[in-house]
Each structure stands twice: as structure tokens, then as C-alpha cells.
Amino acid sequence: MEQNKKVPSTLWTRDFTIITLGSVVSMLGNSLSGFAMSLMVLDISRSTLLYAVYIVMYTLPQLFVPILSGAVLDRFSRKKTIYMLDFLSAFLYLLMAAVLATGWFSFPFFAAYCFILGSIQSTYMVAYESFYPLLITEGNFQKAYSIASILETLSAVMVPVSAFLYRQIGLSPLLALNAVCFFVAAVMETRIRTDEEYIQTQKETRQEGIRHSVQVLRDIQDGFRYLLGEKGLLAIAIYFAFSAVCGGVSSVIVLPWFKATYADGEFLYMLVYAPALIGRALGGFIHYRLSIPPRHRYRIALSVYVIISVCEGIYLFLPIPVMMMLCFVVGIGGITTYTIRISATQSYVPDERKGRFNGAFNMLYTAGALIGEILAGVLTTVIPERVVLLAAMLLCALAAVVFIGGGREQVSQIYNRSR
């Protein structure tokens, strides 16, 4: 009987269904408004450098907020944090929709607004990534994260819809729609019933008579000590920091390059990336139905890290049909490595440390993304965009060999474990 209680027969519990449906609603709304915001900035500024400033303002708070929120969220309800932040996001998107509807726009004001959104998003992601594993029944981690990846892929399908609606009705109505989506998601998330047992565990470890600020600082230190003491997790985190540098470079370069190189470049950009979405969706469905044998996960991940880096480095030099083929490879490969990595690390890290680990990991990842965005904004003023992207992606491939390949013994113990 105890074994049956420990391993439920289904992944689709009441709480897992609620968090999944809530994610669908909020992701779709964000996809509609997020891409439209990027297009508006490009249309107004017509500058890769100012576009980089816009991205950096959204990314900058994600450099320091996750490490603070991660420590707090190991001692506070992650569920409450999730729905409270969704309610706040609904208000902020509605407010900006009302402001833009008046016809007034200020780039500094919009950049500050993006900074606030970035702060909220970085806290939300730590809370979500630390809470989501608690809703997964034992033995279903790969299946659960394949679903999460499919949902992210499906939300990206809204990008062309976003571009079309932006041209037809402007940004303000899309922000208002996103506000409604966040509100609906928040209401759904208040219905989750899962007990957060880690809170009681952490209460027992809290020292009496010390201020909360001191406890937070100690928890932050503990998070880094834990990461430094886990050589496999550290190697993974360092590699993904390098990967984030390259992702930051790509996020600044690719869309502006398409818009500058082709007429209606944003639509060609979406056409080229369509196979990546197809690859991600196909890979997600495969991982939901079939489990990768544990003994092969590490070798698959390392190989794919190198392959997709090379593909992303060279594809802008190639004809459109070849670009699309390589994007398909990147899509199906990326979803495979994501499923391996996230299911392995989130099942490996203890519940009471998930917030601190995810906070430290996200801080390193964001630091890498921020460096990449700044470098791309500066380097593209003197070096052709495609050359900058190629150099960045070759660096990413090298980092995979050095850190994931060099940490084979420790990383394989995490990636190849059953969960």
C-alpha cells in the first residue's frame, strides 16, 4: 500500500492539470505581446544598439533578483508567489495598454517599465521552477518536462499571429489581452492544493533571534556553497552561463539582421524559425511517449550541445531552405537536451534547496545573457553581425566540450540517473 501511495499511476493529478492550463493561458498572452513589443522598439528606434538596450533593461534585474528571491522562496510559499506575481503582471500590462492607447510614448519610460517586468519575471521563474517539480508524481519527471517544453513551443506559434495583429491594431490591445491572460492564470493558480512541506523543514533550520535579512544572506551563501560542492551541477551551470552568452548574442542579432536584410524581414524570420518550432513540438511528443534510456542521456546531451551550436553559428551564411533545415535540427536537439537537463537537475536537488539552486543557476545564466546582449550591441557596430554570431556559437561548442565533456564523471551521474 505504501508503495502505491508513493508512486501514483498518473501524472495528470488535479494540481498538475491546473498548473499546466494556467501556463498555457499566460504563455499565449506573453507570446502575443512580447514579440509585438520587440517590433515596436525596432520600428521606433531602427537601431540594433537601442534594441540591445531594450533587451538589456529587461534582462538586467534577472542578474541579481533570482539569487535574492531564491533564498526567500525556500522559506515562503512558492504557490502564493506565483499567483500574486501573475495578478501584479495583469495590472502592469493593463496600465501600459492604457498609456499607449493615449498615443504617448517615451523610450526611457518604456525601458524602465521593461526593467520592472524583468524583475517580476525573474522572481516568477525561480518560484515556478522550484514549485513545478512538487506537482510531478514520482517517475514522471521526463514526461512532465516534455509537456512543459511542448507548451513553450506551442506558445511560440503565436509569434506570427502577434506580428500580424501588431500591424493591424497596434501594441495597446495586445497588452490588454495579455493582462486578461495573466488574470485568468492567477485565478486558476489559487486553486492549487499541494502542501509545501519544505516550508516546515526550513522553519526548523532557521536560527532564533536573527533578523530575516541576515537569514536571507546566509541562505544565499548556502545556495552557492551547495552549488560549489556539487561538481556536476557546477559544471552544468558554468556551461549554461556560456550558452546564455551566445543566446544573448543571438537574441540581439538575428531579428534585426532579418529586418535589415530582407523586405518584410520579420515574416521571413518567422518562416525560417517555423521548422525549429516543429522540431521542438515533435521532440516534445517523442519524449512524452518514449523515455530515453538513462545510460545514453549524457552522451546524447553532450553531442547535441555541440551540434546545435555549430548549426546556429553557420545558418545565417546559408540559403533560406538550408537555414530552415538547420533550425529543425536546433529545435529537436534543443528540446531533447532541455528535457534531459531540467528533469535531471530538478529531481536531483532536494526540495528545500530548489529555490536557492534555481536562483544561483538563473543568476549565472542571466549574467551570461546580459554579457552576450551587451557584447552583441557593441561588436555589431564594427563587425558584421553574422561573424559575431559565428564566433559566439563556436565559443558555446567549445564550452560544452570543456565543461560538460571535462566533467564527464560528475555530470553523467546526474544526467543518467533514473527519475
Secondary structure, 3 states (H helix, E strand, C coil): CHHHHHCCCCCCCHHHHHHHHHHHHHHHHHHHHHHHHHHHHHHHHCCHHHHHHHHHHHHCHHHHHHHHHHHHHCCCCHHHHHHHHHHHHHHHHHHHHHHHHCCCCCHHHHHHHHHHHHHHHHHHHHHHHHHHHHHCCCCCHHHHHHHHHHHHHHHHCHHHHHHHHHHHHCHHHHHHHHHHHHHHHHHHHCCCCCCCCHHHHHHHHCCCCCCHHHHHHHHHHHHHHHHHHCHHHHHHHHHHHHHHHHHHHHHHHHHHHHHHHCCCHHHHHHHHHHHHHHHHHHHHHHHHHCCCCHHHHHHHHHHHHHHHHHHHHHHHHCCHHHHHHHHHHHHHHHHHHHHHHHHHHHHHCCHHHHHHHHHHHHHHHHHHHHHHHHHHHHHCCCCCHHHHHHHHHHHHHHHHHHHHHCCHHHHHHHHCCCC
